Structures are given as structure tokens and as C-alpha cells.
Amino acid sequence: MADPLDPGTDVGLYVHWPYCARICPYCDFNVVRDRGRTDEQDRLVEAILADLSAQRALTGPRRLASVFFGGGTPSLMRPQAAARILDAARDLFPPAGDLIEITLEANPTDAEAGRFADLARAGVNRLSMGVQALDDAALRFLGRDHSAAEALRAVDLARHAFDRLSIDLIYARPDQTPPAWAAELQTALAMGFEHVSPYQLTIEPTTAFGRALARGTLVPPDEDRAAALYETTQAVLSGAGFDAYEVSNHARGVAARSAHNLHVWRGGDYLGLGPGAHGRLTLDGARTTTVAHRRIGDYIAGVSAGSPWAEQDRLSPADAAEERLLLGLRTVEGAPAALLVDLGLSLETGPAAELIADGFLRVQAGRLIATARGRPVLDGVLKALLT
């Protein structure tokens, strides 16, 4: 019997739109502001369409599983551009179902919110809102250019345009307390979101936050406070009927889960389109990673020359198994236990057996799954399993 969780040959689409209203301090991605670049954006859309067609020639016939518009601020994309990309995708890859999930990331500024209705008419049926915080002081700290009041107005507009809404929030901010975080989560839930992605603030050395940490001007919560904030997240969302189907993703029921993300976490193929976009494809029987040229001009020129990828790496069976295990163990579905064979591991002896005996992992229906004890310390579990 086929594994119902196997993505098979279906393919997802990740479209990276590099234009942004600003550059945020916690990513420092080399995006460009959406100002006076109409001609360049037109050329970029044409390049994305050409890239899509070229990758279809590589993959052969597939069904379209999902589409995700991400990157800088794709809600600044002209709705006509989104519609053209979606029409081309459906022509090249027949949809896997009557209604596939088409997600677009958005920031809650008034200028973007006004585009919601047009984007919905273009075919987007799920909006992922990067609210990040519902407190003005926290938003200033995170470098966001919207207020909590603007976020509320944008959500109200989005509710009228989209049936499916997701919200991103960042916690473990300096001086944040569990009661304040619980109240913030309750405010978000009252807005009617079906999906919540609470991410613990991570600080990379090369970002503005990393430099502030090195100077001593930013002090993140200690391990005990971070753990208390994590436990608060689980308690509030579980109490509201949300299930933590992935470490940082909670949905109000199975139907509210992100189909695109699940496709990726299950090891499905997806095309990366646009500057800097990452992809995963099965080519000539091997799992292959792709990274498009990051700069817009380089990507457009690369597509024209038949070489849009700055990087292309054919993974060994062991590397492919490790990647799938890393992704799968983040979810409540886990990953096929058979992947351990390619890694020279066994359920009966060694680190996997020890982690199972200690209650961090379990095996069910042929799948290796992180337990409630293992999920909060998953990084350590994975390190113990794979090193």
C-alpha cells in the first residue's frame, strides 16, 4: 500500500519576489526597495515565466501540488504578475486537486492591504501575514514599519478577501514575560487566524541583532525564560484548539495546515523561481538542490543564457536521507524510519535506539517521530542522532 504521506511526483512552486518596502534588521537580505522599478519588475516576471518553462522541461510531466509566493514583500507584486505566473504554472503542471493551496506572504502595511482583493482575484487563496508582534515597542525593536493598529486594520481587510489566514509572530524578545506573551497570542487568536507560526527569535552574528548582541546592547531571554515562553505558546494555542503539527507551526485542525510546507517537509520536489530562490528536484533519479542567482540582474541574465542557478548540487543518498529526516522530525508525522538505513543507523542499536529508550523518539507505523519530550529539545535530539 502506498504511503499516504509520500508526496510522490507532485511538484510545488516557490516564487521568490525580491522587492521589499524596507530591509529588516533580523534578515539583512540584499533586497531592493519597491520604488520606481516598473521596467525591471516586468523583465523579472518574464524571466520567472521563462525559468518555469525551462524547469518543466527538466522535470517532465508532474502535477502541481501548491504555490508559495515569498521573499521580500510579494504582496507588493502587481496582481497581474501573480495571475500570469499562476496561469503558466497550471498550463505546465495540471493541478493535483480541484483547489490547490496558493499562499502569499504579506506585511500589514496599509499600502499592501489595499492589494488584497486584487491578489485574491488573481488566484491567491491563502495569506500569510508577517505581523511579528502586536506591541508597538516590540515592533520598533524588530525594525517593522507598521504599528499594532495598522496590523489590526490589515487583518480586517484580509478577512474579507481570503478564507485562509496565517500569522507569523516572534517571541523570546528581550524582557518579554510569559503573561505578556500569552495575552499577545490571545489577541492574535481573536482576529480569527486558522494558522499561527510562532518563531523563537534567533540571532545570527552577521545581522543587526547579532552586532547588537556583540556590543552588549541586546540581551535575549536566558534559557529558563525562553523555555517558559515556549511552554506558554503550547498551552495557549492548544487550549484554543490548535495542534502543533510542526515545531513552529500550529493549525486549527488538519485542513488548516499549510499544504505547501507539508509538501516540503515530506520531501516533495519544488521549483525555486526568482532571484535567490531555493529548489529541490529529483533529476535523473537523484535529489538535487538548486539556488538561483541572488542579484536580480544576474538572475534575469542567467535565465536568458539558460543558466538561472548559481548553485546546483546532486545529493548523495545519505545526504538526501539526512535532509528528509531533519525536516520530517520537525513534524508530528515524523519521517520514514527506513531513512536510517541510508545513514548507517538502526532502530535496534546505537543513537536511535538510545533516544527511543530515553523517550525522545518513538516509532509508529514505520515512522520515526519526536515525542512531546523530544520536540522542545529537537536540535539536541538531531545532533545526538546524526553525529
C-alpha positions in Angstrom: 0.0 0.0 0.0 1.3 3.5 -0.9 2.3 5.8 1.9 -0.4 8.4 2.1 2.2 10.9 3.4 4.5 10.4 0.4 4.4 13.5 -1.9 5.1 11.2 -4.9 6.0 13.0 -8.1 3.8 16.1 -7.4 5.8 19.4 -7.5 5.4 22.6 -5.6 6.3 26.1 -6.7 8.3 28.6 -4.6 8.3 32.0 -6.2 10.8 34.5 -4.6 9.9 38.1 -5.1 12.9 40.2 -4.0 11.3 43.6 -3.8 10.6 44.9 -0.3 9.4 48.1 1.3 12.4 48.0 3.6 15.3 45.9 4.8 14.6 44.3 8.2 17.4 44.1 10.8 16.9 40.4 11.5 17.4 39.1 8.0 19.6 41.7 6.2 18.7 40.1 2.9 20.0 42.1 0.0 16.6 43.1 -1.2 15.7 46.2 -3.1 13.0 48.7 -2.3 9.9 48.8 -4.4 10.4 52.2 -5.8 10.4 53.2 -9.5 11.4 49.8 -10.8 8.4 49.0 -13.1 10.5 48.1 -16.1 12.8 45.9 -14.1 9.9 44.1 -12.5 8.4 43.5 -15.9 11.7 41.9 -17.0 11.8 39.8 -13.8 8.3 38.4 -14.4 9.3 37.4 -18.0 12.4 35.7 -16.6 10.3 33.8 -14.0 8.0 32.6 -16.7 10.9 31.5 -18.9 12.5 29.8 -15.9 9.3 28.0 -15.1 9.0 26.7 -18.6 12.7 25.5 -18.6 12.4 23.7 -15.4 9.2 22.0 -16.6 11.4 20.6 -19.5 13.8 19.2 -16.8 11.2 17.6 -14.5 8.9 16.1 -17.2 5.1 15.8 -16.5 4.2 16.4 -12.9 1.1 17.6 -11.0 1.1 20.9 -9.3 0.8 20.4 -5.5 1.0 24.0 -4.2 2.3 27.5 -4.9 4.0 29.8 -2.4 4.9 33.4 -3.1 7.6 34.5 -0.6 10.8 36.6 -0.4 10.9 40.3 0.1 7.4 41.5 0.1 5.4 39.6 -2.6 2.2 41.5 -1.7 3.9 44.4 -3.5 3.8 42.3 -6.7 1.3 43.6 -9.2 -1.7 41.2 -9.1 -1.5 40.8 -12.9 2.0 39.4 -12.5 0.8 36.9 -9.9 -2.0 35.9 -12.2 0.4 35.4 -15.2 2.7 33.1 -13.1 -0.3 31.1 -11.8 -1.8 30.7 -15.3 1.5 29.5 -16.7 2.0 27.1 -13.7 -1.4 25.5 -14.3 -0.8 25.2 -18.0 2.6 23.4 -17.5 1.6 21.3 -14.4 -2.0 20.1 -14.1 -3.2 20.8 -10.6 -3.2 17.9 -8.2 -6.7 18.7 -7.0 -9.7 20.8 -7.6 -8.4 23.6 -5.4 -4.7 23.7 -4.6 -3.2 26.0 -1.9 -1.8 29.2 -3.2 -0.1 31.2 -0.4 1.3 34.7 -0.5 3.3 36.4 2.3 2.3 39.9 3.2 3.3 42.6 5.7 0.4 44.5 7.3 1.1 48.0 5.9 -1.9 49.9 4.5 -0.4 50.1 1.0 -0.2 46.3 0.8 -3.5 45.6 2.4 -5.2 47.6 -0.4 -4.0 45.0 -2.9 -5.5 42.0 -1.1 -8.8 41.9 -3.0 -7.0 42.1 -6.4 -4.5 39.4 -5.3 -7.4 37.1 -4.3 -9.0 37.6 -7.7 -5.6 36.7 -9.3 -5.8 33.3 -7.6 -4.2 33.6 -4.2 -6.3 31.8 -1.7 -4.2 31.8 1.5 -2.5 34.8 3.1 0.5 34.5 5.5 0.8 37.8 7.4 4.2 38.8 8.8 2.8 40.7 11.8 5.7 39.6 14.1 4.3 41.4 17.2 1.2 43.1 18.4 3.0 45.6 20.7 4.3 48.8 19.2 7.5 48.8 21.3 8.3 45.3 20.2 7.6 46.2 16.5 10.1 49.1 16.8 12.6 46.7 18.3 12.1 44.2 15.4 12.5 47.0 12.9 9.0 46.8 11.5 7.4 49.8 9.8 3.8 49.1 10.8 2.1 49.6 14.1 -0.2 47.2 16.0 -3.2 49.3 15.0 -2.1 49.0 11.3 -1.8 45.3 11.7 -5.4 45.1 13.0 -6.7 47.1 10.1 -4.8 45.0 7.6 -6.2 41.8 9.1 -9.7 43.1 8.9 -9.2 43.8 5.2 -7.6 40.4 4.6 -10.5 38.6 6.3 -12.8 40.0 3.6 -10.5 38.8 0.7 -9.2 35.4 1.9 -10.8 32.4 3.6 -7.5 31.2 4.9 -5.2 33.4 7.0 -2.0 32.6 8.8 0.0 34.9 11.2 3.7 34.9 11.9 4.8 36.1 15.4 8.2 36.3 17.0 8.7 35.5 20.7 11.6 35.3 23.2 12.2 39.0 22.7 14.2 40.9 25.3 12.3 41.5 28.6 9.3 39.5 27.3 7.3 37.7 30.0 5.1 34.6 29.7 1.9 36.5 30.8 2.5 39.3 28.2 3.2 36.7 25.5 0.0 34.8 26.5 -2.0 38.0 26.1 -0.4 38.7 22.8 -1.3 35.2 21.5 -4.9 35.6 22.7 -5.2 38.9 20.8 -4.0 37.2 17.6 -6.4 34.3 18.1 -9.3 36.8 18.5 -8.5 38.0 14.9 -9.7 34.7 13.5 -6.5 33.2 12.2 -6.7 29.5 11.4 -2.9 29.1 11.4 -0.2 30.5 13.8 3.5 30.4 13.2 5.3 31.5 16.4 9.0 31.6 15.9 11.5 32.0 18.7 13.8 34.9 18.0 17.2 33.6 16.7 20.1 35.9 16.4 22.6 35.4 13.6 26.1 37.0 14.1 26.1 38.8 10.8 22.7 40.6 11.3 22.0 43.9 13.0 20.7 41.9 16.0 23.9 39.9 16.1 26.0 43.0 16.1 23.9 44.5 18.9 24.3 41.3 20.9 28.1 41.5 20.4 28.0 45.1 21.7 26.0 44.2 24.7 23.1 46.4 23.7 20.7 43.4 23.2 20.2 40.9 25.9 17.9 38.0 24.9 16.0 35.9 27.4 18.0 33.2 29.2 17.3 29.5 28.7 14.8 29.2 31.5 12.8 32.3 30.3 12.9 31.0 26.7 11.6 27.6 27.8 8.8 29.2 29.8 7.8 31.2 26.7 7.8 28.1 24.6 5.6 26.3 27.1 3.3 29.3 27.2 3.0 29.1 23.4 2.0 25.4 23.5 -0.5 25.9 26.4 -2.3 28.9 24.9 -2.6 27.5 21.4 -3.5 24.0 22.5 -6.2 25.4 24.7 -7.6 27.3 21.7 -7.9 24.1 19.7 -4.7 24.4 17.7 -2.4 21.4 17.1 1.4 21.9 16.9 1.8 19.9 13.7 5.3 21.2 13.3 7.7 22.7 15.8 6.9 26.3 14.8 3.5 25.9 13.1 0.1 25.4 14.7 -3.2 24.9 12.9 -6.8 24.8 13.9 -7.4 21.3 12.5 -5.9 19.3 9.8 -7.5 21.3 7.0 -5.8 24.5 8.2 -2.3 23.1 7.9 0.0 24.6 5.3 -0.2 22.2 2.3 2.9 23.8 0.7 5.1 23.5 3.8 3.9 19.9 4.4 4.9 19.1 0.8 8.4 20.4 1.5 8.7 18.7 4.9 7.7 15.4 3.4 10.5 15.6 1.0 8.5 16.6 -2.1 10.0 18.3 -5.1 9.6 22.0 -5.6 10.8 24.5 -8.2 12.6 27.6 -6.9 11.8 30.6 -9.2 13.1 34.2 -8.8 16.3 35.7 -7.5 17.8 33.7 -4.7 15.1 31.1 -4.7 16.0 27.6 -3.4 14.5 24.5 -5.0 14.6 20.7 -4.6 14.2 18.5 -7.7 14.6 14.8 -8.5 16.6 14.8 -11.6 17.9 11.5 -13.2 16.9 9.7 -10.0 18.9 11.9 -7.6 17.7 14.6 -5.2 19.1 17.8 -6.5 19.3 21.2 -4.7 19.2 24.4 -6.7 19.8 28.0 -5.7 19.1 30.8 -8.2 21.4 33.8 -8.8 20.7 36.2 -5.9 21.0 39.5 -7.7 18.1 40.4 -9.9 20.2 41.3 -13.0 22.2 38.2 -12.6 19.1 36.0 -12.4 17.5 37.7 -15.5 20.7 37.3 -17.5 21.1 33.7 -16.3 17.6 32.7 -17.4 18.3 34.3 -20.8 21.5 32.3 -21.0 19.9 29.1 -19.9 21.7 29.0 -16.5 19.5 30.6 -13.8 21.1 28.6 -11.0 24.1 29.9 -9.1 24.4 26.5 -7.4 23.3 23.0 -8.3 24.2 20.1 -6.0 23.4 16.4 -6.6 22.9 14.9 -3.1 24.2 11.5 -2.2 21.6 9.0 -0.8 22.9 9.7 2.7 22.7 13.5 2.3 19.2 13.2 0.9 18.1 10.9 3.7 19.6 13.2 6.4 17.8 16.2 4.9 14.5 14.4 4.8 15.0 13.2 8.4 15.8 16.7 9.6 12.6 18.1 8.1 10.3 15.2 8.9 11.2 15.0 12.6 10.1 18.6 13.0 6.5 17.5 12.2 4.0 15.3 14.1 4.1 12.9 11.2 7.8 12.2 11.6 9.9 10.7 8.9 10.1 7.1 7.4 12.2 5.0 9.7 13.7 3.3 6.6 15.7 6.5 6.1 18.0 5.3 8.9 19.4 2.6 6.6 21.0 5.2 4.2 22.6 6.8 7.3 24.1 3.6 8.6 21.8 3.7 11.6 19.4 1.2 13.2 16.4 1.2 15.4 17.8 -1.6 17.5 21.2 -0.3 18.4 23.1 3.0 18.5 21.8 6.6 19.0 18.3 6.0 17.6 17.7 3.1 20.0 19.0 5.2 22.9 16.8 8.2 22.0 13.8 5.9 21.8 14.7 4.3 25.1 15.1 7.7 26.7 11.7 8.8 25.5 12.8 11.5 22.9 11.8 9.5 19.9 9.2 6.8 19.1 8.3 4.5 16.2 4.8 4.3 14.9 3.6 2.7 11.6 7.1 2.6 10.2 7.8 6.3 11.0 10.3 7.8 13.4 8.5 10.6 15.4 9.8 13.1 18.0 7.8 12.8 21.2 6.4 15.6 23.4 9.6 15.3 25.4 11.8 15.4 22.3 10.2 18.3 20.4 11.3 21.1 22.7 14.9 19.9 22.5 14.8 18.7 18.9 18.1 20.4 17.9 19.9 18.3 20.6 18.0 15.2 19.6 19.0 15.6 16.0 22.6 16.3 17.0 22.7 13.1 19.1 21.1 11.1 16.2 23.2 12.3 13.4 26.7 12.9 14.8 
